[in-house]
Every structure is written in C-alpha cells, then in structure tokens.
Amino acid sequence: MFNTTYETSLSLRVIDDIFIDEIRMASTLGHFIVLSAYDRKADKYVPLAEAKERSGKYMIGFVAPTNSKLVTIRGYMEGPLIEKNVLSYTFKVGKEKGYLRVCPTTDERTTLNITLSLPTRLEVKLDDSKRDVDSHIVMDHLIPYLKEVENKEFHHAPIMSYKVKGKMGDLIQRVKLIGGKKAIKATVDGKIVKVFLNEGKIDYCVVYEDGQIYLGGEAFTRIDEEAFVEAIIYSIPIEEMVMTMV
C-alpha cells in the first residue's frame, strides 16, 4: 500500500472530472488497460463500443514490465464509488482485492490524499524503477499527469458560481430562463446530479447513484424534480463547457 498527499492548483471540479471518468482515470495510472465493460442489458463483459448500459464494472489488463518482457495480468476494476469527500475504485485479481482512494480537500489550493493498495499479484518488482509498483504508479504516472493538466490554461478560466435553494425542477427552469452556458450541481436523495445547459436548453445530464453513473436521458429520469435541494449554479466559459462535458 502507498499513501501520499499532493497539493495542486486544480479546482475540485477538475479533480472530479479526472477521477469520475473511469476510462480516463485508468489511463492516468499508466499500467492499466480497460479491456471491456460489463453491460447490464447483455449481462456480460463486452467491448466498450458495444456497451449499451455500463454498470461501472470493467475487465482490465495490468501491464507489468519484468525481466525485459511485458507481462499482462487480467483483473477487474469497479467504480467510481462516490462518497462525501472520497472518490474510490476497487480492483480484483482472483480472490485478491485492492483499491484506489482519493480524498480531496480545498482551501486556497486543492490537497489530494491518495492511497493505492494493489492486489498481491500486481505487486511485481519493476526492472527500471527504484520504487515499489504502487508508489511508482502514483509518483511516476498519476501525479505527473496532474501536473500536466495544471499547465493547461483552460482549467484556470474564471467560473462564476452561486448557491440557490428550491425544487430541482424549478431551479432547472430558472436557469433555462437565465440563458448562457450554465451548469447545476446538486445532491438529490443521495444522488449527485450535474445538469449542463446551453442557451436555455439542456445539453447533458449526469447522475451518480450508489457508485453507478447514468448519462443523458436515463440520468434525467432519475432526478426527482419535486425534491427540495441546495444547489450550486455555475456560469461556465465556452472552453470549460466543452472540456467539462467530454
């Protein structure tokens, strides 16, 4: 197991974007390849392009360069699990389990507490690294990626935000009337809801519920428009709007 803290200028919104996107997150770890996704409708693992209803479960290949060869170990990844101030994924190889846990906090800058615990079979000795594999993944792959993202100017574009209270449906209608490029983030009955609007029209919707992610129309059907919520409304520059929705 490896644990470290990392301070960054990235906002919590950008951190969410990185770690909630499971395909992007896996690629930042350097040694994980997402091979297929578990499709609820097909009730089996299928290629990503064929997955009609992802469940947050993935078959992965862990790449371990040992003895000048590339060895790939098959395993499984599940996530993200979203809890208060914690984003996490679980890994499984046979009966062995592991996890990645990221706990972000913010003051003037964002601090990430990162813990990676790999299944025993993945704790291989890397030929060209002085680090253990878990610390190598965090220090030589994940954190360098975060540093690269910090250097992208669009992540530092100003975002105006304000808190509002009311029925979820009323808030959506209010933001439609305001116009411009806006995003609403709220917690509704334990679900984390993000709604993106462009000039009074809903462009995109995401719901995170019980560790699962629902997108588009399916996400919108899971929102209780009568629920009374405290939400944050963001006014987003066009560059941020595009990157947030990717």
C-alpha positions in Angstrom: 0.0 0.0 0.0 1.2 3.5 -0.8 -0.2 6.8 0.6 0.8 10.4 -0.2 -0.6 13.9 -0.3 -0.4 16.2 -3.3 -1.2 19.9 -3.5 -2.5 21.3 -6.8 -4.0 24.4 -8.2 -6.7 22.4 -9.9 -10.2 23.0 -8.8 -12.4 20.3 -7.2 -14.5 20.3 -10.3 -11.5 19.4 -12.5 -10.4 16.7 -10.0 -13.9 15.3 -10.2 -13.7 15.3 -14.0 -10.5 13.3 -13.9 -11.3 10.7 -11.3 -15.0 10.2 -12.1 -14.3 9.4 -15.7 -13.2 5.7 -15.2 -11.6 5.3 -18.6 -9.6 8.5 -18.3 -8.6 7.6 -14.7 -7.4 4.2 -15.6 -5.2 5.6 -18.4 -3.5 8.0 -16.0 -2.3 5.1 -13.8 0.0 4.0 -16.7 -0.2 0.2 -16.1 -4.0 -0.3 -16.5 -5.7 -1.1 -19.8 -9.5 -1.2 -19.9 -10.4 -4.3 -22.0 -14.1 -4.5 -21.7 -17.1 -3.2 -19.8 -19.9 -5.1 -18.1 -23.1 -4.4 -19.9 -26.3 -4.7 -17.7 -28.5 -5.4 -20.7 -26.3 -8.1 -22.2 -25.4 -9.4 -18.7 -21.7 -9.9 -19.8 -18.5 -8.1 -20.5 -18.4 -6.6 -24.0 -16.1 -4.2 -25.9 -16.5 -0.6 -24.8 -18.1 0.4 -28.1 -20.8 -2.2 -27.8 -21.8 -1.5 -24.2 -25.3 -0.1 -24.2 -25.7 0.2 -20.4 -22.4 0.3 -18.4 -22.5 -0.8 -14.8 -19.2 0.6 -13.6 -17.5 -2.8 -13.8 -14.6 -3.4 -16.1 -12.2 -6.1 -17.2 -8.7 -4.7 -17.1 -5.2 -5.8 -18.1 -2.4 -4.8 -15.7 0.9 -4.3 -17.6 4.0 -5.3 -15.7 7.4 -4.9 -17.4 9.5 -7.6 -15.7 12.7 -9.3 -16.9 12.6 -7.1 -20.1 9.2 -8.5 -21.0 5.7 -7.1 -20.9 3.5 -9.3 -18.7 -0.2 -8.6 -18.7 -2.3 -9.8 -15.7 -6.1 -9.9 -16.1 -8.2 -8.4 -13.4 -11.3 -6.4 -12.7 -12.0 -2.8 -11.8 -15.2 -1.3 -10.3 -16.1 2.3 -9.7 -16.1 5.1 -9.2 -17.7 4.9 -5.7 -18.6 8.5 -4.7 -18.9 9.3 -1.1 -18.6 12.6 0.8 -15.1 13.9 0.1 -14.0 10.5 -1.2 -13.6 9.1 -4.7 -12.6 5.4 -4.9 -12.2 2.4 -7.2 -11.7 -1.3 -6.3 -9.5 -3.8 -8.1 -9.7 -7.6 -8.1 -7.4 -10.3 -9.3 -8.7 -13.7 -8.5 -9.7 -13.5 -4.8 -7.2 -10.7 -4.1 -8.6 -7.2 -3.7 -7.1 -3.7 -3.8 -8.3 -0.1 -4.1 -7.5 3.5 -5.2 -8.9 6.1 -2.8 -8.7 9.9 -3.5 -9.8 12.3 -0.8 -9.7 16.0 -2.0 -10.0 19.0 0.3 -9.7 22.6 -0.7 -8.7 25.9 0.9 -6.7 28.3 -1.3 -5.4 25.3 -3.2 -6.7 21.7 -3.5 -5.0 19.0 -1.5 -5.4 15.3 -2.5 -4.8 12.4 -0.1 -4.1 9.5 -2.4 -4.0 5.9 -1.3 -3.3 2.9 -3.7 -3.4 -0.6 -2.5 -2.9 -3.3 -5.2 -4.0 -6.9 -5.2 -0.9 -9.0 -4.2 -0.4 -10.5 -7.6 0.1 -7.0 -9.0 2.8 -6.0 -6.6 5.5 -7.0 -9.0 9.1 -5.7 -9.0 9.6 -3.3 -11.8 13.0 -3.6 -13.5 13.8 0.0 -14.1 12.3 1.6 -11.1 13.6 2.1 -7.5 10.0 2.3 -6.3 7.5 -0.4 -5.4 4.9 -0.7 -8.1 2.1 1.1 -6.1 4.3 4.1 -5.3 5.6 4.0 -8.9 2.1 4.2 -10.3 1.2 7.2 -8.1 4.5 9.1 -8.2 5.6 8.4 -11.8 2.3 8.3 -13.6 -0.7 9.8 -11.7 1.0 12.9 -10.2 2.9 13.8 -13.4 -0.4 13.6 -15.3 -2.0 16.0 -12.8 1.0 18.4 -13.2 0.4 18.4 -17.0 -3.2 19.2 -16.5 -2.3 22.1 -14.2 -0.4 23.6 -17.1 -3.5 23.7 -19.4 -4.8 27.3 -19.4 -8.4 26.4 -19.8 -8.5 24.8 -16.4 -7.8 28.2 -14.9 -10.5 30.1 -16.7 -12.8 32.0 -14.3 -16.0 30.3 -13.3 -18.7 32.3 -11.6 -20.8 30.3 -9.1 -23.6 30.8 -6.6 -25.7 28.7 -4.3 -29.5 28.5 -4.6 -32.3 26.6 -2.9 -35.6 25.3 -4.2 -37.2 22.4 -6.0 -34.9 20.8 -8.5 -37.3 21.2 -11.4 -37.8 24.9 -10.6 -34.1 25.5 -10.5 -33.7 23.9 -13.9 -36.4 26.1 -15.3 -34.9 29.2 -13.7 -31.5 28.5 -15.2 -33.1 28.0 -18.6 -34.6 31.5 -18.4 -31.2 33.0 -17.4 -29.6 31.7 -20.6 -25.9 31.4 -21.4 -23.8 28.4 -20.6 -24.6 27.1 -17.1 -24.2 24.0 -15.0 -26.2 22.9 -12.0 -24.7 20.6 -9.3 -26.9 19.2 -6.5 -27.4 16.3 -4.3 -30.9 14.9 -4.6 -32.0 12.0 -2.3 -28.4 10.8 -2.1 -27.7 11.1 -5.8 -25.1 13.6 -7.2 -26.7 15.4 -10.1 -25.0 17.5 -12.8 -27.1 19.3 -15.5 -25.4 21.3 -18.2 -27.4 23.9 -20.1 -26.5 25.9 -23.2 -28.7 29.0 -24.0 -31.7 27.7 -22.2 -31.6 24.1 -23.4 -30.3 21.1 -21.5 -27.2 19.8 -23.3 -26.2 17.0 -20.9 -27.1 15.3 -17.7 -25.1 13.0 -15.3 -26.3 11.2 -12.2 -24.0 9.4 -9.7 -26.0 6.9 -7.6 -24.8 4.1 -5.4 -21.4 4.1 -7.2 -23.1 3.9 -10.6 -23.1 6.5 -13.4 -26.1 7.4 -15.5 -25.9 9.6 -18.5 -28.2 11.6 -20.8 -31.9 10.7 -20.9 -31.5 7.8 -18.4 -29.9 10.2 -16.0 -32.7 12.7 -16.3 -35.4 10.1 -15.5 -33.6 9.5 -12.1 -34.0 13.1 -11.0 -36.9 14.0 -8.7 -37.9 17.4 -9.9 -40.1 17.9 -6.8 -37.2 17.4 -4.4 -36.1 20.5 -2.4 -32.3 20.9 -2.8 -29.5 23.3 -2.2 -27.6 23.5 -5.5 -24.7 25.4 -7.0 -25.1 27.1 -10.3 -22.0 27.7 -12.4 -21.6 30.2 -15.2 -19.0 28.5 -17.5 -16.8 29.9 -20.2 -17.2 28.1 -23.5 -13.8 26.3 -23.2 -14.8 25.0 -19.8 -18.2 23.9 -21.0 -16.6 21.8 -23.8 -14.0 20.2 -21.5 -16.4 19.5 -18.7 -18.7 17.6 -21.0 -16.0 15.4 -22.7 
